[in-house]
């Protein structure tokens, strides 16, 4: 399969996502938009099944993933934020290699899924599994990696929650291992100060501007109370506003919106919150503590389109982060386990 999507697949997929995203962004009825999008994607699925020889595999893959993601977000809008985060947590640890999807094997393998930044926190694995199965059903013979599905699911989520769709190339491969320790050391943490965050992004070849743009993903989604009840993770100015009964245990499922105004829409409100010292996480609010990063915060608060444009560019760049040199790669048949019987040594 070529690395770039065909003109047909790219144009039709982005057009469908753009219409859905723009409608949601303009505050039209979300249920109606999602229903219309589902109908469109189901119609495209029927076309594919009847004319599979006439349409490209890339378009078939795009349509299959888009249908599953749209249905998942219609059931639970928070899932869109979870899929974006799942993609980020995969790519930031040893590149976009699907490592985060691998299940642990008791006694022999502990991967990224069960590491502290991900355990009982990162979610959406079942959506990726459903997308993989739908591709198998709709697009016989299509060789698409789980890492590619993660990238497509994140892009579709951005668009369906009100952002602007962007092109996603195909051609990634899945690693035959994962990095438990890397999840601890490479991922940004809610307690990270600004210099620590800048170093972690610089290690991935990402600039301060790209870091602030990607932080804007916190304009959607929620944090768990178990995170908020740790004083090191929270902007102290927001502590009195929390609706968490602290302390809590790791199984507590109560949530706090990361964006106080529009947590279900992909917009610039997160940056407006930062300008009012109302960023929820410590790692978010410290973005205003440096003249350079604060300038980006203010720019994005003043110009929502600039944020959406820069966010898309940073997502595309992050989606090109390569696997670790020498990593054994494949296209997994099942996203939660490697092909064959063994996992490479850590």
Backbone torsions as a table, in degrees:
resi	resn	phi	psi	omega
1	UNK	NA	136.7	178.7
2	UNK	-70.1	160.0	-178.1
3	UNK	-74.4	-28.7	-177.6
4	UNK	-100.9	145.3	176.0
5	UNK	-73.6	151.7	177.4
6	UNK	-68.6	162.5	178.1
7	UNK	-58.8	-38.4	-178.2
8	UNK	-64.8	-50.4	-176.9
9	UNK	-65.0	-41.5	-178.4
10	UNK	-66.1	-47.1	-176.5
11	UNK	-64.4	-47.4	-176.7
12	UNK	-69.6	-41.7	-178.7
13	UNK	-66.8	-44.6	-179.6
14	UNK	-69.4	-33.6	177.8
15	UNK	-63.4	-45.3	179.5
16	UNK	-62.4	-44.0	-179.5
17	UNK	-68.6	-37.4	179.9
18	UNK	-63.8	-43.3	179.4
19	UNK	-61.8	-42.6	178.8
20	UNK	-66.4	-45.8	-177.9
21	UNK	-64.2	-44.6	-179.9
22	UNK	-63.2	-40.0	-179.9
23	UNK	-63.3	-43.0	178.5
24	UNK	-66.2	-41.1	-177.7
25	UNK	-62.1	-31.9	179.8
26	UNK	-88.0	12.0	173.0
27	UNK	67.0	27.0	170.1
28	UNK	-72.9	170.1	-174.5
29	UNK	-61.3	118.0	-175.0
30	UNK	-62.4	-43.5	-178.1
31	UNK	-60.9	-40.0	179.6
32	UNK	-65.2	-44.4	179.6
33	UNK	-60.4	-46.3	-178.3
34	UNK	-66.6	-36.5	177.9
35	UNK	-64.3	-44.9	179.7
36	UNK	-62.6	-39.8	-179.9
37	UNK	-66.0	-41.9	178.3
38	UNK	-60.5	-42.3	179.8
39	UNK	-61.7	-43.7	-179.8
40	UNK	-62.8	-46.1	-178.6
41	UNK	-67.0	-37.2	176.7
42	UNK	-64.8	-38.3	177.5
43	UNK	-62.8	-42.3	178.3
44	UNK	-64.6	-36.0	177.8
45	UNK	-61.9	-43.0	178.6
46	UNK	-63.5	-40.4	178.1
47	UNK	-60.9	-43.2	-179.6
48	UNK	-61.8	-43.5	-178.3
49	UNK	-64.5	-32.6	-177.2
50	UNK	-87.8	-22.9	-174.7
51	UNK	-133.4	43.3	-172.8
52	UNK	-61.2	-28.8	-178.7
53	UNK	-75.8	-17.9	-174.2
54	UNK	-93.8	-18.5	-175.1
55	UNK	-114.3	153.3	-174.3
56	UNK	-74.0	155.9	175.0
57	UNK	-64.2	-34.7	-179.8
58	UNK	-61.7	-43.9	179.3
59	UNK	-65.5	-38.2	178.5
60	UNK	-60.9	-44.6	178.9
61	UNK	-63.3	-46.6	-179.8
62	UNK	-58.3	-44.9	-177.9
63	UNK	-66.9	-39.7	-179.2
64	UNK	-63.6	-48.3	179.8
65	UNK	-66.2	-42.4	-179.5
66	UNK	-59.7	-39.8	178.9
67	UNK	-63.0	-47.0	-177.8
68	UNK	-64.6	-43.4	-179.0
69	UNK	-65.7	-42.5	179.1
70	UNK	-61.2	-42.4	179.2
71	UNK	-66.0	-38.9	-179.9
72	UNK	-65.7	-41.7	179.9
73	UNK	-71.3	-32.7	176.7
74	UNK	-64.3	-37.4	177.9
75	UNK	-70.8	-37.5	-176.3
76	UNK	-154.7	108.5	-176.1
77	UNK	-62.5	-30.0	178.9
78	UNK	-58.8	-24.8	-177.6
79	UNK	-61.4	-31.5	177.5
80	UNK	-59.7	-45.5	177.5
81	UNK	-63.3	-38.7	-179.5
82	UNK	-64.7	-38.4	-179.4
83	UNK	-69.7	-36.4	175.9
84	UNK	-64.4	-43.7	179.3
85	UNK	-65.6	-38.4	178.8
86	UNK	-60.8	-42.1	177.7
87	UNK	-63.7	-45.8	179.6
88	UNK	-60.4	-46.5	-177.8
89	UNK	-67.6	-25.2	174.8
90	UNK	-73.9	-52.4	-173.2
91	UNK	-67.2	-31.7	-174.8
92	UNK	-77.2	-11.2	176.3
93	UNK	-110.7	100.6	176.6
94	UNK	62.8	28.0	174.7
95	UNK	85.6	173.7	-176.1
96	UNK	-81.0	87.6	-172.7
97	UNK	-128.8	8.9	179.9
98	UNK	69.5	11.7	-176.7
99	UNK	-61.2	-32.7	-176.8
100	UNK	-66.4	-17.5	-175.8
101	UNK	-83.4	-14.6	-174.4
102	UNK	-73.2	131.7	174.8
103	UNK	-74.5	148.9	172.1
104	UNK	-66.2	153.3	171.4
105	UNK	-118.6	106.3	-175.3
106	UNK	-50.7	128.1	176.5
107	UNK	88.1	-12.6	-176.7
108	UNK	-136.5	-21.9	-176.4
109	UNK	-153.5	127.4	173.8
110	UNK	-124.0	116.3	-174.4
111	UNK	-104.1	-160.8	-174.8
112	UNK	-75.7	-28.4	-174.9
113	UNK	-59.3	-34.1	-176.5
114	UNK	-100.6	7.1	177.6
115	UNK	-71.0	154.6	-175.5
116	UNK	-52.4	-39.5	179.1
117	UNK	-67.5	-17.4	-174.5
118	UNK	-112.6	-30.6	-172.6
119	UNK	-62.6	127.3	-178.4
120	UNK	58.8	22.9	-176.8
121	UNK	-134.2	-61.1	176.9
122	UNK	-69.3	138.8	-175.6
123	UNK	-146.2	174.6	-179.8
124	UNK	105.4	5.0	-177.8
125	UNK	-58.9	-37.2	-177.9
126	UNK	-67.3	-29.4	178.2
127	UNK	-68.3	-41.4	177.6
128	UNK	-63.6	-42.1	177.7
129	UNK	-61.7	-41.2	179.5
130	UNK	-65.7	-39.5	178.6
131	UNK	-65.1	-40.7	178.0
132	UNK	-60.6	-43.7	-179.3
133	UNK	-67.8	-37.7	-180.0
134	UNK	-66.1	-36.5	176.2
135	UNK	-62.7	-42.2	178.2
136	UNK	-60.6	-40.3	-177.6
137	UNK	-74.2	-39.6	-173.5
138	UNK	-89.7	-31.7	-168.3
139	UNK	-125.8	66.5	-177.7
140	UNK	-53.8	131.5	177.9
141	UNK	87.9	-6.3	-179.6
142	UNK	-73.5	123.3	179.4
143	UNK	-98.2	98.6	-179.3
144	UNK	-129.6	133.6	-176.6
145	UNK	-79.6	162.0	174.5
146	UNK	-67.5	-31.6	176.2
147	UNK	-63.4	-39.2	175.4
148	UNK	-64.0	-40.3	-179.8
149	UNK	-63.5	-40.3	176.1
150	UNK	-58.6	-44.4	-179.2
151	UNK	-64.1	-43.2	179.3
152	UNK	-66.8	-41.4	-179.1
153	UNK	-63.4	-38.6	177.9
154	UNK	-65.8	-46.5	179.3
155	UNK	-60.6	-45.0	-179.2
156	UNK	-63.3	-37.1	179.3
157	UNK	-65.2	-44.3	177.5
158	UNK	-55.7	-48.5	-176.8
159	UNK	-65.7	-43.4	-176.4
160	UNK	-71.4	-20.9	178.4
161	UNK	-93.3	3.0	174.1
162	UNK	118.3	-2.8	177.3
163	UNK	-81.5	-168.3	-179.4
164	UNK	-107.2	128.0	178.3
165	UNK	-65.4	153.1	-178.5
166	UNK	-139.5	157.8	-178.2
167	UNK	-70.9	142.2	175.6
168	UNK	-124.4	122.3	176.9
169	UNK	-81.5	154.1	174.2
170	UNK	-105.8	165.1	177.4
171	UNK	125.3	2.7	176.2
172	UNK	-69.0	163.5	175.6
173	UNK	-127.1	158.0	-178.3
174	UNK	-96.3	137.8	177.2
175	UNK	-77.9	152.9	178.1
176	UNK	-93.3	13.8	176.2
177	UNK	-153.4	179.2	177.8
178	UNK	-144.3	172.9	-170.3
179	UNK	-127.4	91.7	179.4
180	UNK	-58.0	-48.6	-178.8
181	UNK	-66.1	-36.9	179.3
182	UNK	-60.6	-33.6	177.4
183	UNK	-62.9	-32.9	-179.8
184	UNK	-75.7	-34.6	-171.7
185	UNK	-99.9	-27.3	-174.2
186	UNK	-95.7	-32.5	-177.0
187	UNK	-74.0	138.1	171.5
188	UNK	-61.9	143.2	-178.6
189	UNK	-115.9	154.3	-178.4
190	UNK	-63.2	-19.1	179.9
191	UNK	-96.8	2.4	-177.6
192	UNK	-69.9	134.0	172.7
193	UNK	-77.3	176.7	-173.2
194	UNK	-64.3	-43.5	-178.5
195	UNK	-63.0	-38.5	178.4
196	UNK	-63.8	-43.2	178.7
197	UNK	-62.9	-44.7	-179.9
198	UNK	-60.6	-39.4	178.7
199	UNK	-65.5	-41.4	-179.2
200	UNK	-66.2	-40.2	178.6
201	UNK	-72.9	-37.9	177.1
202	UNK	-61.0	-35.5	178.6
203	UNK	-63.2	-22.1	177.5
204	UNK	-98.2	7.3	-179.3
205	UNK	77.7	19.5	-177.1
206	UNK	-102.6	137.5	-178.6
207	UNK	-82.3	171.5	176.4
208	UNK	-61.8	-38.7	178.5
209	UNK	-63.0	-44.7	178.7
210	UNK	-65.1	-35.9	177.7
211	UNK	-62.7	-46.6	-179.5
212	UNK	-65.6	-40.4	179.0
213	UNK	-61.2	-45.4	-179.5
214	UNK	-67.5	-31.7	175.8
215	UNK	-60.5	-24.6	178.4
216	UNK	-62.4	-11.3	173.4
217	UNK	-61.0	-18.7	178.0
218	UNK	-74.6	4.3	172.5
219	UNK	-72.4	-9.4	174.2
220	UNK	-129.1	158.8	173.1
221	UNK	94.1	-174.0	-171.3
222	UNK	-140.2	158.8	170.1
223	UNK	-111.5	148.8	178.7
224	UNK	-80.0	149.9	177.8
225	UNK	-59.9	-30.9	179.2
226	UNK	-62.4	-28.3	174.8
227	UNK	-77.8	-43.6	-175.8
228	UNK	-69.6	-24.2	-178.5
229	UNK	-79.3	-2.6	173.7
230	UNK	-95.8	115.2	-175.1
231	UNK	-60.4	-24.0	179.5
232	UNK	-71.5	-19.9	-174.7
233	UNK	-94.0	-14.7	-168.1
234	UNK	-111.9	146.4	168.9
235	UNK	-67.1	115.5	-173.3
236	UNK	-56.2	-29.8	-179.4
237	UNK	-65.5	-17.7	-176.6
238	UNK	-101.1	-3.7	-172.8
239	UNK	-59.4	-39.8	-176.4
240	UNK	-71.4	-15.6	-177.4
241	UNK	-91.5	-8.8	-175.4
242	UNK	-67.1	144.4	174.0
243	UNK	-109.1	51.7	177.9
244	UNK	-117.6	138.2	174.8
245	UNK	-94.0	93.4	-176.1
246	UNK	-91.8	150.4	-1.1
247	UNK	-78.3	163.8	178.8
248	UNK	-132.3	164.2	175.7
249	UNK	-97.6	173.1	-173.8
250	UNK	-68.0	-14.0	179.5
251	UNK	-92.3	-0.5	178.9
252	UNK	-64.6	131.7	-175.6
253	UNK	-107.1	3.7	179.7
254	UNK	-66.6	145.9	-172.0
255	UNK	-126.1	155.4	175.8
256	UNK	-128.7	130.5	-179.8
257	UNK	-66.8	136.2	178.1
258	UNK	-72.6	-30.9	176.3
259	UNK	-112.5	118.0	-173.2
260	UNK	-70.0	-23.1	-170.6
261	UNK	-96.1	-56.0	-175.3
262	UNK	-133.2	68.2	-175.1
263	UNK	-67.5	-11.4	-178.4
264	UNK	-103.2	2.5	-177.0
265	UNK	-124.7	139.6	-179.5
266	UNK	-85.6	97.0	-176.0
267	UNK	-144.7	-167.4	-175.7
268	UNK	-92.4	5.6	-172.9
269	UNK	-59.6	-30.3	177.4
270	UNK	-55.9	-42.8	-178.6
271	UNK	-73.1	-32.1	172.7
272	UNK	-61.5	-41.5	177.5
273	UNK	-59.5	-44.5	-179.3
274	UNK	-61.8	-39.9	179.3
275	UNK	-63.8	-23.4	178.5
276	UNK	-98.8	13.4	-176.7
277	UNK	58.0	36.3	-179.6
278	UNK	-117.0	21.8	171.1
279	UNK	-66.4	135.9	-173.5
280	UNK	-75.0	-47.0	-176.9
281	UNK	-86.1	148.2	174.1
282	UNK	-56.7	-44.3	-177.5
283	UNK	-66.0	-24.2	175.7
284	UNK	-76.8	-51.1	-173.2
285	UNK	-66.3	-28.3	-179.8
286	UNK	-67.6	-11.2	176.2
287	UNK	-63.2	-20.3	179.0
288	UNK	-90.6	0.9	-174.7
289	UNK	-92.2	6.2	-179.8
290	UNK	-133.9	137.4	-174.1
291	UNK	-60.1	-38.1	-178.5
292	UNK	-68.4	-53.9	-178.8
293	UNK	-67.6	-33.6	178.0
294	UNK	-65.0	-35.0	176.2
295	UNK	-61.5	-39.3	178.1
296	UNK	-67.1	-41.9	177.5
297	UNK	-57.0	-47.5	-178.7
298	UNK	-66.1	-39.4	178.9
299	UNK	-61.2	-43.9	-179.1
300	UNK	-71.3	-32.9	176.2
301	UNK	-66.6	-35.8	-179.1
302	UNK	-81.6	-21.4	-173.7
303	UNK	-141.9	93.1	-178.0
304	UNK	-61.6	-34.8	-179.7
305	UNK	-66.6	-37.3	177.6
306	UNK	-60.8	-42.1	176.7
307	UNK	-60.3	-49.5	-177.9
308	UNK	-60.6	-39.1	179.6
309	UNK	-65.6	-47.7	-178.1
310	UNK	-69.4	-35.6	177.1
311	UNK	-61.3	-46.1	179.7
312	UNK	-60.0	-44.5	-179.7
313	UNK	-61.7	-40.1	179.8
314	UNK	-69.5	-36.4	177.5
315	UNK	-65.2	-41.1	177.9
316	UNK	-62.2	-44.8	-180.0
317	UNK	-64.7	-44.0	178.9
318	UNK	-63.2	-36.3	179.6
319	UNK	-66.4	-11.7	177.3
320	UNK	-99.2	4.3	177.5
321	UNK	-61.5	125.0	-173.7
322	UNK	-82.5	156.1	172.3
323	UNK	-60.7	163.9	179.4
324	UNK	-59.3	143.6	177.5
325	UNK	-55.7	134.3	178.4
326	UNK	83.0	-0.5	-179.7
327	UNK	-64.7	140.0	175.9
328	UNK	-81.0	125.9	-171.6
329	UNK	-122.5	155.1	178.7
330	UNK	-160.0	179.2	168.0
331	UNK	-110.0	108.4	-174.6
332	UNK	-68.2	140.0	174.4
333	UNK	-77.0	-35.7	174.8
334	UNK	-125.2	129.2	-169.7
335	UNK	-69.1	-22.9	-175.6
336	UNK	-90.0	-2.3	178.6
337	UNK	-149.2	155.9	179.3
338	UNK	-76.0	161.0	174.2
339	UNK	-71.4	146.4	-177.8
340	UNK	84.5	-152.8	-169.5
341	UNK	-114.0	-6.6	-173.0
342	UNK	-136.1	157.9	173.7
343	UNK	-111.3	138.6	-179.0
344	UNK	-60.4	151.6	177.6
345	UNK	-62.4	146.3	177.7
346	UNK	-67.6	NA	NA
